[in-house]
Amino acid sequence: MSDSAPVKSPDTRPNRGFIGSLRRTRSLSTFIIAAILFVLFSVFSPGKYFATPDNLQIFLATEAEFGIIALAVGVLMIAGEFDLSVGSVLAFCSLTFVRLFSAGVNGVLALFITILVGAAVGLFHGIITVKAQIPSFITTLGGLMLWRGITLFWSGGQQQGLELENIPGLYAAIGGAKIGFVPIQFVWVVGITLLVVFFMSYHKLGNWVYVTGDNKLAARAMGINTDRIKIACFVLVGVAVGFVSVMQLFRASTFTARAGDGLELSAVAAAVVGGTALSGGIGSIAGVFWGAMVISLIENGLVLMRIPYWWTFTVFGLIIIFSVILSKIIEARRMSVG
């Protein structure tokens, strides 16, 4: 998968010199970290359970669900914005599908409506952020509480099962089938990653996203509608969350109002670990892919090592802090050679 970034402004060159080399090195280093973690957990997990087929299939499925959302959040961060509401929106979209399907709506139609609901939520966040000029951190922090509250009120906080035998075809396509050893979820995340790489690296839309996040004034001078670009990126996050909400629902076969807790910070961590700058304009889709792999490996591996789960928050916090420091170093170096 290519991770090169397109031209971000008229006077910069893609993938050349210090910055291009640094991007490639950052993605490669993230891949190496993922490989090292895989080996360590395979060797040191009790009974070497990490490397067993059963655990690897579960890991690949859950990592794929997380990875799809992390990719969308990464694109939004490249555009210079954040979304801290993805966990709450995921639970809200899951409940939307469950209620639609329980009411007799066709499974495919219910999936389509759920994705539209996610897109509508993203559009809502994008319009408030761009048109009201409210920082996306504040907008989506409010969304985090808003959509979780609505989900808890609508569901009564109760779990609800899903009769998956009534939709065998859709279930197989989204969350139940395997291609050889590999669960279908991982096939989805690889395909989506390649698609996003294409648009971000070789299409003008990706170029517009990079320019918007790097220098909004320069982007407007180039005739780019930066407001539309930012809103479109918010919608992309909503679409990804809506799709993954159904994918996760199919895997678990049960809705819970607490689904997605902590997902927003993990997604930001994956993007930052993969080399996405918090200031926008810098990022690698391949880096985000491997960053999501690193975060998923840590979460799965620490659980299997029988380390208390709350230590994962400590590890994620340290990862974010050190990755941000590295991003600041990269940004300072970029400005000095700029």
N, C-alpha and C positions, 0 to 999 in steps of 0.2 A: 504494500500500500504506500503510495506516495504521500509525503507530508509537506511538500513544498508549499510555500505561500505565494500568492500572486502579487503583482505589483500593487503597492499601497498608495503611491502618490506619483506624480509625474517625474520626480527626480530620484526615485529609488529603483533598484533593480532586483528582480526576484531571484532568491536563492544564490546570490553571489556575495563574495566577500565574507566579512566577519559574521554578519547577522545570519545569512543563509547557512553558513557552516555551523553556527551555534544552534540553529533550529534543528538541523539534522542530528547534531550531536546530542541535543536534549531528548529527542525522540528515541535515539539509539540507547541512551543511558537509561531511559525509563523502561525500555524493553529488557535491558540487561538486569535491572532491578527486579522486574517481574520474573525473569528466568531464575535468578538467584533465590527469590522467595519460594518459587515452586520447588526447587531442589531441596531447600532447607526444610520446608513443611513435609515434603515427601519422605525425607530421611528421619526427621525428629518427632513427627506426630505419633502419639501412642499407637502401637500396632501398625505403624505406617499406613493408617487408615486414609490419610489424605489422598494417596495415589491409587486407591481402590477404584474400580469402575463405577460403583454406586455413588461415591462421593464426587468423583470427577464429573459425572453427568449432572448431578445437582448443582455443582459449582458452575459449570458452563451455562446452565439454564439461568441461574440467578444472576451471574455476571453479565449475561446478554441483556437481561431486562434492565439492569442498572446501566450498562454500557450505552444503550440506546438513548436513555435520558441524559447521561453525561455528555454524549456527543452534541445533543441539541443545546444543552446548557453551555458547552464550550463554544459553539457558534455564537450564541448570544453574548458571551463574555468577550469574544473577539470584536463584536460590534460595540463593546463598551458598556454593557448593561449586565444586571444580575437577575436571577429568579430564585428567591428563597421559599417559594410556595409549592414546589413540585411535589413534595410528599403529601401535603394536604389535598392538592388537586388530584393526585393519583387515587386517594381514598374516595374522593367525591365522584370521580369518573367511574371507579369500580362499582360504587353503589348505583350510579346511573344505569350501568349495564344490567346489574342484577334486577333492578326494579322494572326496567323495560322488558327483559327476558321473562321475568315472572308474570308480567302482564300479558304475555302471549305474543310479543313482538318477535318477528323472525330474527334469528341469531345474527345473520350478516347485516341486516338493517340496524339491529341494536348496536353492533360494533361500529357501523358507520356513524350513527347518531352520537355514540360515546366519543368518537374522535372529533366530531363537530363541536361537542360540548367542551372538550379540551381546547380546541382551537378558539372557541368563543371566550373562554377564560383567558387565554393568552392574548387575544385581541383586546379584552377589557384591561388587562394589566398594561399592555403596550400603549393604548390610547391615553390612559391616566398618566403614565410616565412621560410620554412625549408631549402631549397637548397641554397637560396641566403643569408640566416641567417639574414633576416631583421625582426625586431620586428613586431609581428602581429598587434600591435596597429597602426604602420605606414602603413603596407600593406593594412589593411582593411579601414583605414582612407582615403587612396588614392582610394580604391575601392568604398567607400561611394560617393565620388565626381565623379569618373569615370562612374559608372553605372547610377547615377542620370542624369549626363550630356548626356549620350547616350540615355537614355529614353526620356529626354526632346527634344533632337534633332530628334529622330525617330518619336515621336508622335506630334511634333510641339507644345507641351504643351496643346494639345486639349483633352477634354474628349471624350470617345467613349462608346456607349451603347453596350449591348450584348443581342442577341436574344435567351434567355434561353429556350423558348418554343420548340426550335429545338433539344434540348438535355434533355428531361424530365428525363430520367433514371439517367444520370450522375449528373444532377442538384440535384435530390433527394438524391443521394448517398453521395454527397459532401457537399451540402449547403442548400438544400431546405426541406428536410424531418424532421419530428419530431417523436420521440418515446414517445408517451404519451405527457407529457408536455415538455420534454427535446429536444432541437434542436440537430440535427445529429452531428453538430460540437463538442458539448460537449462529445458525445459518442466517437468520434474520439480521443479527447485529453485524455480521461480516458484510452482508449485502448492502445494508444501510450505510456502513462505514465507507465502502467503496463508492457509493453514490454521493455521499457528502464530500469525500475527497475530490471527486470529479468536479462538483460545482464550486468548491472552495478554491481549487487549484487551477482549474482550466476554463472556468466559465466567468463571464463578466459579473454575474451575481455575487460570486465569491470575492471578486476584486472589490466590488462596492462595499461588502461587509467589512473587509480589511481597512479600506480607506475611511469608512465611517467611524470605526473604532479608533483609528490612528490619529486622524485629524478631521474633525467634523467640518470645520470651516473650509479646509482645502477640498473636501468632498463636495461641499455645496458649490464651490467655485468651479468644480468640474461638471456641474449640472446634475449631481446625484441627489435624489430626494432622501436625505438621511432619516427623516421621520418615518417614511415608508419602510426603509430598510430595517430600522429598529423594531417597528411594529411587526414586520414579517418575521423577524427572529423570535419575538415573543410568541407569535402564532405557531412557529415551528416547534417551540418547546411544548406548547399546549397539545399539538398533534402527537408528538412523541409520548407525552404522558398519557394521553387518552388511549393510544394504542397499547402501551405497556401495561396500563391498568387492566385491560382485558387479558393480556398475555399472562400476567401474574395471577389473575383470578382463575384462569384455566389451570395453571400449575397447582395452585393451592386448593382449588375446588370449593373455597369458602371465602366469603367477604368478612372482613373485620374493619371496624371504624378506625383502628390504630394503624392500618396499613400505611407504609411510607414514612413512618416516623424517622427523622434524622436523614432522610434521603437527600434533602436539599444541600446540607453541608458536605455530605459524601460526594455529591456531584460536583460541587465547587472544588473540593479537594482533588478529585480526579482530573479536572481541567487544569488546575494549577500544577499538579505533579507532572502533567504532560507537557508543560511549558507555556500555558496560556497566561498572558499578562493580565493582572487585575485592572490595569489602566486601559486595556483594549488595544486592538490593532496588531497584536502578536499572538500567534497560536498555531498549533499543528493538529490536524484531525487525527493523524496516526498517533501523535503524542497523547491526545485525549483517550484514544482507544486503549493504549497501553497503560495510561494513568488509571483508567477504570479497572483494568486487570490487576494493577498493583493494589488498589483499595479493596477489591473483592478478595484477593489472595490473603491480605492481612486479616480481613474480617473472618473469612472461613478458617484460615490457619490458626488464629488465636483461639477460636472456639474449640477446634480439635485438640489444641495443646492444653485444653482445660484451664486456660487463663480466664479469670473473671471478665465478663463481657465489657464492663465499664472501662477496662484498660484500652479497649479499642478507641474510645474517645480521646484518651491521652495520646495514643499513637497518632491518630488522625490530626490532633491539634499540633503536635510536633511536626508532622509532615507538612501541614499548611504553612506553619511559621517559617520553616527552613526553605520551602519552595517559594514563598513570597520574598524572602531575603534574596534568593537566587534570581528571582524575576526582577527585583530592584537593581541588582548588579548588572543584569543583562540590559535593562532599560538605560541605566547610566552609561554603559559602554556604547549603546546604540546612539545616544545623544552626542557622545564625544566624537564618534566617527561620522555622525550624520550629515 
